[in-house]
Amino acid sequence: MVDPTIRGDGYVLAPAAFDGAEVAELRSGLEAAVERAVALTGDVTEASTSDLGHRIQTVHDGGTPTSVHWEPGTGVPTVRNLRPVTHLDARLERYWSDPRLTGPAADLLGVDGVAPLTSKISVKRARVGSEYIWHQDHSFLSRFLGGRAASEVVTAMVFLDDADAGNGALSLVPGSHRDGPRPDDEPPRAHDADPVTVTAPAGSVVVFPTLMLHSSRANRSDRDRRALLYLFQPAGRPPLDESTRA
């Protein structure tokens, strides 16, 4: 059997790793999680505003806090992302141990086993989904884990819709993880490889390290671009606690 996995410089792409029934289940779980979180937010006008102009609220479900990020500039409040999210629906939670995610994660980290760190959803709704600036996930995680531990994390991103440049697909800069931390919103450098737009069908999985430079454009198409992200770390480490700063 031919291995369909695509190995880039620092990342792994597995096209259509999840079948249609699994994608449908994950979509239903994602939408249920969004609905559950929104029901807890109350007055959206009370949300705080980030440096990028995004409105953010924290809600609690069963004692677990979830950060709700709203899309900027929309007439109707629209969720941009949630973190963490898998605790909000069992259909999302059960994939933490799936070898299609844990296998590539362990390979990229060079470890025998991995553990959950945190989870996110990225929801780029049709016509209103906003862009993500050039950034590394390391810059956020280092605030809580410290620089070294933050560099020992990978993201497994599961595409729940067909993704392409038209609806805001992910773009990666191959090899950029080797240069260490960079400031947020710094574009690729002259010596970097050309960015790769990850065009892939629903059910695909891309796994990349926290130091990989990436971004995505706004979704101005008539199609949603939803993704579920599982962040893994070496086994034996505790889940992310955003109430504790490094």
Contacts in CASP RR format, 6 or more apart in sequence:
PFRMAT RR
TARGET T0000
AUTHOR 0000-0000-0000
METHOD contacts of the structure
MODEL  1
MVDPTIRGDGYVLAPAAFDGAEVAELRSGLEAAVERAVALTGDVTEASTS
DLGHRIQTVHDGGTPTSVHWEPGTGVPTVRNLRPVTHLDARLERYWSDPR
LTGPAADLLGVDGVAPLTSKISVKRARVGSEYIWHQDHSFLSRFLGGRAA
SEVVTAMVFLDDADAGNGALSLVPGSHRDGPRPDDEPPRAHDADPVTVTA
PAGSVVVFPTLMLHSSRANRSDRDRRALLYLFQPAGRPPLDESTRA
4 14 0 8 1.000
4 15 0 8 1.000
4 16 0 8 1.000
5 12 0 8 1.000
5 13 0 8 1.000
5 14 0 8 1.000
5 104 0 8 1.000
6 12 0 8 1.000
6 13 0 8 1.000
6 14 0 8 1.000
6 15 0 8 1.000
7 13 0 8 1.000
8 174 0 8 1.000
9 174 0 8 1.000
9 175 0 8 1.000
9 193 0 8 1.000
10 108 0 8 1.000
10 174 0 8 1.000
10 175 0 8 1.000
10 177 0 8 1.000
10 208 0 8 1.000
10 209 0 8 1.000
10 212 0 8 1.000
11 108 0 8 1.000
11 172 0 8 1.000
11 174 0 8 1.000
11 206 0 8 1.000
11 207 0 8 1.000
11 208 0 8 1.000
11 209 0 8 1.000
11 212 0 8 1.000
12 104 0 8 1.000
12 107 0 8 1.000
12 108 0 8 1.000
12 206 0 8 1.000
12 207 0 8 1.000
12 208 0 8 1.000
13 198 0 8 1.000
13 200 0 8 1.000
13 204 0 8 1.000
13 205 0 8 1.000
13 206 0 8 1.000
13 207 0 8 1.000
14 100 0 8 1.000
14 104 0 8 1.000
14 204 0 8 1.000
14 205 0 8 1.000
14 206 0 8 1.000
14 207 0 8 1.000
15 200 0 8 1.000
15 201 0 8 1.000
15 204 0 8 1.000
16 200 0 8 1.000
16 201 0 8 1.000
16 202 0 8 1.000
16 203 0 8 1.000
16 204 0 8 1.000
17 100 0 8 1.000
17 158 0 8 1.000
17 203 0 8 1.000
17 204 0 8 1.000
17 205 0 8 1.000
18 26 0 8 1.000
18 100 0 8 1.000
18 158 0 8 1.000
18 203 0 8 1.000
18 204 0 8 1.000
18 205 0 8 1.000
19 203 0 8 1.000
20 202 0 8 1.000
20 203 0 8 1.000
22 203 0 8 1.000
23 160 0 8 1.000
23 202 0 8 1.000
23 203 0 8 1.000
25 91 0 8 1.000
26 91 0 8 1.000
26 92 0 8 1.000
26 95 0 8 1.000
26 158 0 8 1.000
26 160 0 8 1.000
26 228 0 8 1.000
27 160 0 8 1.000
27 226 0 8 1.000
28 91 0 8 1.000
29 89 0 8 1.000
29 91 0 8 1.000
29 92 0 8 1.000
30 85 0 8 1.000
30 89 0 8 1.000
30 92 0 8 1.000
30 121 0 8 1.000
30 123 0 8 1.000
30 160 0 8 1.000
30 226 0 8 1.000
30 228 0 8 1.000
32 88 0 8 1.000
32 89 0 8 1.000
32 91 0 8 1.000
33 82 0 8 1.000
33 85 0 8 1.000
33 88 0 8 1.000
33 89 0 8 1.000
33 92 0 8 1.000
33 121 0 8 1.000
34 79 0 8 1.000
34 82 0 8 1.000
34 121 0 8 1.000
34 123 0 8 1.000
36 61 0 8 1.000
36 88 0 8 1.000
36 89 0 8 1.000
37 59 0 8 1.000
37 61 0 8 1.000
37 66 0 8 1.000
37 68 0 8 1.000
37 79 0 8 1.000
37 82 0 8 1.000
37 85 0 8 1.000
37 88 0 8 1.000
38 68 0 8 1.000
38 77 0 8 1.000
38 79 0 8 1.000
40 59 0 8 1.000
40 60 0 8 1.000
40 61 0 8 1.000
41 47 0 8 1.000
41 57 0 8 1.000
41 59 0 8 1.000
41 68 0 8 1.000
44 55 0 8 1.000
44 57 0 8 1.000
44 70 0 8 1.000
44 77 0 8 1.000
46 57 0 8 1.000
47 55 0 8 1.000
47 56 0 8 1.000
47 57 0 8 1.000
47 68 0 8 1.000
47 70 0 8 1.000
48 55 0 8 1.000
48 56 0 8 1.000
48 57 0 8 1.000
49 55 0 8 1.000
49 56 0 8 1.000
50 56 0 8 1.000
50 69 0 8 1.000
52 72 0 8 1.000
52 133 0 8 1.000
53 72 0 8 1.000
54 69 0 8 1.000
54 70 0 8 1.000
54 71 0 8 1.000
54 72 0 8 1.000
54 80 0 8 1.000
55 69 0 8 1.000
55 70 0 8 1.000
55 72 0 8 1.000
56 67 0 8 1.000
56 68 0 8 1.000
56 69 0 8 1.000
56 70 0 8 1.000
57 67 0 8 1.000
57 68 0 8 1.000
57 70 0 8 1.000
58 65 0 8 1.000
58 66 0 8 1.000
58 67 0 8 1.000
58 68 0 8 1.000
59 65 0 8 1.000
59 66 0 8 1.000
59 68 0 8 1.000
60 66 0 8 1.000
61 87 0 8 1.000
61 88 0 8 1.000
64 84 0 8 1.000
64 87 0 8 1.000
65 242 0 8 1.000
65 243 0 8 1.000
66 82 0 8 1.000
66 83 0 8 1.000
66 84 0 8 1.000
66 85 0 8 1.000
66 87 0 8 1.000
66 88 0 8 1.000
67 82 0 8 1.000
67 83 0 8 1.000
67 242 0 8 1.000
68 79 0 8 1.000
68 82 0 8 1.000
69 79 0 8 1.000
69 80 0 8 1.000
69 81 0 8 1.000
69 82 0 8 1.000
69 83 0 8 1.000
70 77 0 8 1.000
70 78 0 8 1.000
70 79 0 8 1.000
70 80 0 8 1.000
71 77 0 8 1.000
71 78 0 8 1.000
71 79 0 8 1.000
71 80 0 8 1.000
71 125 0 8 1.000
71 128 0 8 1.000
71 129 0 8 1.000
71 130 0 8 1.000
72 130 0 8 1.000
74 128 0 8 1.000
78 123 0 8 1.000
78 125 0 8 1.000
78 128 0 8 1.000
78 129 0 8 1.000
79 123 0 8 1.000
80 122 0 8 1.000
80 123 0 8 1.000
80 124 0 8 1.000
80 129 0 8 1.000
80 130 0 8 1.000
81 120 0 8 1.000
81 121 0 8 1.000
81 122 0 8 1.000
81 123 0 8 1.000
82 88 0 8 1.000
82 120 0 8 1.000
82 121 0 8 1.000
83 118 0 8 1.000
83 119 0 8 1.000
83 120 0 8 1.000
83 121 0 8 1.000
84 118 0 8 1.000
84 119 0 8 1.000
84 120 0 8 1.000
84 239 0 8 1.000
84 240 0 8 1.000
85 92 0 8 1.000
85 119 0 8 1.000
85 120 0 8 1.000
85 121 0 8 1.000
85 228 0 8 1.000
86 92 0 8 1.000
86 93 0 8 1.000
86 95 0 8 1.000
86 96 0 8 1.000
86 116 0 8 1.000
86 119 0 8 1.000
86 230 0 8 1.000
87 93 0 8 1.000
92 119 0 8 1.000
92 228 0 8 1.000
95 101 0 8 1.000
95 158 0 8 1.000
95 230 0 8 1.000
96 102 0 8 1.000
96 116 0 8 1.000
96 230 0 8 1.000
100 205 0 8 1.000
101 156 0 8 1.000
101 158 0 8 1.000
101 205 0 8 1.000
101 207 0 8 1.000
101 230 0 8 1.000
101 232 0 8 1.000
102 113 0 8 1.000
102 114 0 8 1.000
102 232 0 8 1.000
103 114 0 8 1.000
104 154 0 8 1.000
104 156 0 8 1.000
104 205 0 8 1.000
104 207 0 8 1.000
105 114 0 8 1.000
105 154 0 8 1.000
105 156 0 8 1.000
105 207 0 8 1.000
105 230 0 8 1.000
105 232 0 8 1.000
106 112 0 8 1.000
106 113 0 8 1.000
106 114 0 8 1.000
106 232 0 8 1.000
108 154 0 8 1.000
108 207 0 8 1.000
108 208 0 8 1.000
108 209 0 8 1.000
109 152 0 8 1.000
109 154 0 8 1.000
109 209 0 8 1.000
109 232 0 8 1.000
109 233 0 8 1.000
109 234 0 8 1.000
111 234 0 8 1.000
111 235 0 8 1.000
112 235 0 8 1.000
113 234 0 8 1.000
113 235 0 8 1.000
114 232 0 8 1.000
114 233 0 8 1.000
114 234 0 8 1.000
114 235 0 8 1.000
115 232 0 8 1.000
115 233 0 8 1.000
115 234 0 8 1.000
115 235 0 8 1.000
115 236 0 8 1.000
115 237 0 8 1.000
115 239 0 8 1.000
116 230 0 8 1.000
116 231 0 8 1.000
116 232 0 8 1.000
116 233 0 8 1.000
116 239 0 8 1.000
117 141 0 8 1.000
117 153 0 8 1.000
117 231 0 8 1.000
117 232 0 8 1.000
117 233 0 8 1.000
117 237 0 8 1.000
117 239 0 8 1.000
117 240 0 8 1.000
118 231 0 8 1.000
118 239 0 8 1.000
118 240 0 8 1.000
119 228 0 8 1.000
119 229 0 8 1.000
119 230 0 8 1.000
119 231 0 8 1.000
120 228 0 8 1.000
120 229 0 8 1.000
120 231 0 8 1.000
121 226 0 8 1.000
121 227 0 8 1.000
121 228 0 8 1.000
121 229 0 8 1.000
122 132 0 8 1.000
122 157 0 8 1.000
122 225 0 8 1.000
122 226 0 8 1.000
122 227 0 8 1.000
122 229 0 8 1.000
123 129 0 8 1.000
123 224 0 8 1.000
123 226 0 8 1.000
124 130 0 8 1.000
124 167 0 8 1.000
124 168 0 8 1.000
124 216 0 8 1.000
124 218 0 8 1.000
124 219 0 8 1.000
124 224 0 8 1.000
124 225 0 8 1.000
124 226 0 8 1.000
125 219 0 8 1.000
125 224 0 8 1.000
126 167 0 8 1.000
126 219 0 8 1.000
126 221 0 8 1.000
126 222 0 8 1.000
126 223 0 8 1.000
126 224 0 8 1.000
127 219 0 8 1.000
127 220 0 8 1.000
127 221 0 8 1.000
127 222 0 8 1.000
128 219 0 8 1.000
129 168 0 8 1.000
129 218 0 8 1.000
129 219 0 8 1.000
129 225 0 8 1.000
130 218 0 8 1.000
131 168 0 8 1.000
131 215 0 8 1.000
131 216 0 8 1.000
131 217 0 8 1.000
131 218 0 8 1.000
132 214 0 8 1.000
132 215 0 8 1.000
132 216 0 8 1.000
133 184 0 8 1.000
133 185 0 8 1.000
133 215 0 8 1.000
134 184 0 8 1.000
134 185 0 8 1.000
134 186 0 8 1.000
134 187 0 8 1.000
134 188 0 8 1.000
134 213 0 8 1.000
134 214 0 8 1.000
134 215 0 8 1.000
135 184 0 8 1.000
135 185 0 8 1.000
135 213 0 8 1.000
135 214 0 8 1.000
135 215 0 8 1.000
136 176 0 8 1.000
136 181 0 8 1.000
136 182 0 8 1.000
136 184 0 8 1.000
136 210 0 8 1.000
136 211 0 8 1.000
136 212 0 8 1.000
136 213 0 8 1.000
136 214 0 8 1.000
137 153 0 8 1.000
137 155 0 8 1.000
137 210 0 8 1.000
137 212 0 8 1.000
137 231 0 8 1.000
138 147 0 8 1.000
138 150 0 8 1.000
138 151 0 8 1.000
138 153 0 8 1.000
138 180 0 8 1.000
138 181 0 8 1.000
138 210 0 8 1.000
138 211 0 8 1.000
139 181 0 8 1.000
139 182 0 8 1.000
139 183 0 8 1.000
139 184 0 8 1.000
141 147 0 8 1.000
141 149 0 8 1.000
141 150 0 8 1.000
141 153 0 8 1.000
141 210 0 8 1.000
141 240 0 8 1.000
142 150 0 8 1.000
142 181 0 8 1.000
142 246 0 8 1.000
143 245 0 8 1.000
143 246 0 8 1.000
144 150 0 8 1.000
144 240 0 8 1.000
144 241 0 8 1.000
144 242 0 8 1.000
144 244 0 8 1.000
144 245 0 8 1.000
144 246 0 8 1.000
145 153 0 8 1.000
145 240 0 8 1.000
145 246 0 8 1.000
146 246 0 8 1.000
147 181 0 8 1.000
147 246 0 8 1.000
149 233 0 8 1.000
149 237 0 8 1.000
150 210 0 8 1.000
151 180 0 8 1.000
151 209 0 8 1.000
151 210 0 8 1.000
151 211 0 8 1.000
152 233 0 8 1.000
152 234 0 8 1.000
153 209 0 8 1.000
153 210 0 8 1.000
153 231 0 8 1.000
153 232 0 8 1.000
153 233 0 8 1.000
154 207 0 8 1.000
154 208 0 8 1.000
154 209 0 8 1.000
154 210 0 8 1.000
154 231 0 8 1.000
154 232 0 8 1.000
155 207 0 8 1.000
155 208 0 8 1.000
155 209 0 8 1.000
155 210 0 8 1.000
155 229 0 8 1.000
155 230 0 8 1.000
155 231 0 8 1.000
155 232 0 8 1.000
156 205 0 8 1.000
156 206 0 8 1.000
156 207 0 8 1.000
156 229 0 8 1.000
156 230 0 8 1.000
156 231 0 8 1.000
156 232 0 8 1.000
157 170 0 8 1.000
157 205 0 8 1.000
157 206 0 8 1.000
157 207 0 8 1.000
157 208 0 8 1.000
157 227 0 8 1.000
157 228 0 8 1.000
157 229 0 8 1.000
158 203 0 8 1.000
158 204 0 8 1.000
158 205 0 8 1.000
158 227 0 8 1.000
158 228 0 8 1.000
158 229 0 8 1.000
158 230 0 8 1.000
159 200 0 8 1.000
159 201 0 8 1.000
159 202 0 8 1.000
159 203 0 8 1.000
159 204 0 8 1.000
159 205 0 8 1.000
159 206 0 8 1.000
159 227 0 8 1.000
160 202 0 8 1.000
160 203 0 8 1.000
160 226 0 8 1.000
160 227 0 8 1.000
160 228 0 8 1.000
161 167 0 8 1.000
161 202 0 8 1.000
161 223 0 8 1.000
161 224 0 8 1.000
161 225 0 8 1.000
161 226 0 8 1.000
161 227 0 8 1.000
162 200 0 8 1.000
162 201 0 8 1.000
162 202 0 8 1.000
162 223 0 8 1.000
163 169 0 8 1.000
163 170 0 8 1.000
163 198 0 8 1.000
163 199 0 8 1.000
163 200 0 8 1.000
163 202 0 8 1.000
163 204 0 8 1.000
163 225 0 8 1.000
163 227 0 8 1.000
164 197 0 8 1.000
164 199 0 8 1.000
165 197 0 8 1.000
165 199 0 8 1.000
165 217 0 8 1.000
166 217 0 8 1.000
166 219 0 8 1.000
166 220 0 8 1.000
166 221 0 8 1.000
167 219 0 8 1.000
167 221 0 8 1.000
167 223 0 8 1.000
167 224 0 8 1.000
167 225 0 8 1.000
168 216 0 8 1.000
168 217 0 8 1.000
168 218 0 8 1.000
168 219 0 8 1.000
168 221 0 8 1.000
168 225 0 8 1.000
169 197 0 8 1.000
169 198 0 8 1.000
169 199 0 8 1.000
169 200 0 8 1.000
169 216 0 8 1.000
169 217 0 8 1.000
169 225 0 8 1.000
170 197 0 8 1.000
170 198 0 8 1.000
170 206 0 8 1.000
170 214 0 8 1.000
170 215 0 8 1.000
170 216 0 8 1.000
170 227 0 8 1.000
171 195 0 8 1.000
171 196 0 8 1.000
171 197 0 8 1.000
171 198 0 8 1.000
171 214 0 8 1.000
171 215 0 8 1.000
171 216 0 8 1.000
171 217 0 8 1.000
172 195 0 8 1.000
172 196 0 8 1.000
172 198 0 8 1.000
172 206 0 8 1.000
172 208 0 8 1.000
172 212 0 8 1.000
172 213 0 8 1.000
172 214 0 8 1.000
173 188 0 8 1.000
173 192 0 8 1.000
173 193 0 8 1.000
173 195 0 8 1.000
173 196 0 8 1.000
173 212 0 8 1.000
173 213 0 8 1.000
173 214 0 8 1.000
174 193 0 8 1.000
174 196 0 8 1.000
175 192 0 8 1.000
175 193 0 8 1.000
175 212 0 8 1.000
176 182 0 8 1.000
176 188 0 8 1.000
176 192 0 8 1.000
176 193 0 8 1.000
176 211 0 8 1.000
176 212 0 8 1.000
176 213 0 8 1.000
177 208 0 8 1.000
177 209 0 8 1.000
177 210 0 8 1.000
177 211 0 8 1.000
177 212 0 8 1.000
177 213 0 8 1.000
178 211 0 8 1.000
179 189 0 8 1.000
179 211 0 8 1.000
180 211 0 8 1.000
181 211 0 8 1.000
182 213 0 8 1.000
188 195 0 8 1.000
188 213 0 8 1.000
192 213 0 8 1.000
195 215 0 8 1.000
198 204 0 8 1.000
198 206 0 8 1.000
200 206 0 8 1.000
208 214 0 8 1.000
219 225 0 8 1.000
231 240 0 8 1.000
END
